[in-house]
C-alpha cells in the first residue's frame, strides 16, 4: 500500500501546476473577452496547447446588438 502513496506524492506537483495553468488561462480568457469557464475546462484537458491558442487568437469582435 505504501507504493501507491509514493506514486501519488510524486505526481502531486504535476497536478497542482496543471490546475494553476488552467486558472491562469481562465483569467487570460476573461481579459480577452472570452468565456473563462470554457477556457478553464479546455485548459484542464489540453494544458499548454490551450494557452498557446489563447495567446494566438485575436480578441473577438464587438457584437452589434
C-alpha positions in Angstrom: 0.0 0.0 0.0 2.9 2.3 0.6 3.9 2.2 -3.1 0.6 3.8 -4.0 1.2 6.7 -1.6 4.6 7.3 -3.0 3.2 7.2 -6.6 0.6 9.8 -5.7 3.0 12.1 -3.9 5.4 12.2 -6.9 2.6 13.2 -9.3 1.1 15.9 -7.0 3.2 18.8 -8.2 2.2 17.9 -11.8 -1.5 18.2 -11.0 -1.0 21.4 -9.0 0.9 23.0 -11.9 -1.7 21.9 -14.4 -4.5 23.3 -12.3 -2.7 26.6 -11.8 -2.2 26.9 -15.5 -5.9 26.3 -16.0 -6.8 29.1 -13.6 -4.3 31.5 -15.3 -5.8 30.6 -18.7 -9.3 31.3 -17.4 -8.2 34.8 -16.3 -6.4 35.4 -19.6 -9.5 34.4 -21.5 -11.8 36.7 -19.5 -9.3 39.5 -20.1 -9.6 38.9 -23.8 -13.4 38.9 -23.7 -13.9 35.1 -23.8 -15.6 32.7 -21.5 -13.4 31.9 -18.5 -15.2 28.7 -17.5 -15.0 27.2 -21.0 -11.3 28.0 -21.3 -10.7 26.7 -17.8 -12.2 23.3 -18.8 -10.3 23.4 -22.1 -7.1 24.1 -20.2 -7.7 21.1 -17.9 -7.9 18.9 -21.0 -5.2 20.5 -23.2 -3.0 22.4 -20.9 -0.2 24.4 -22.6 -1.9 23.9 -26.0 -4.9 25.9 -24.7 -2.5 28.6 -23.5 -1.0 28.8 -27.0 -4.4 29.1 -28.6 -5.4 31.9 -26.2 -2.3 33.9 -26.9 -2.5 33.5 -30.7 -6.3 34.0 -31.1 -7.3 37.6 -31.6 -9.9 39.3 -29.4 -13.4 38.6 -30.5 -15.1 41.4 -32.4 -17.6 43.6 -30.6 -21.2 42.5 -31.0 -23.6 44.8 -32.8 -26.5 44.2 -30.5 
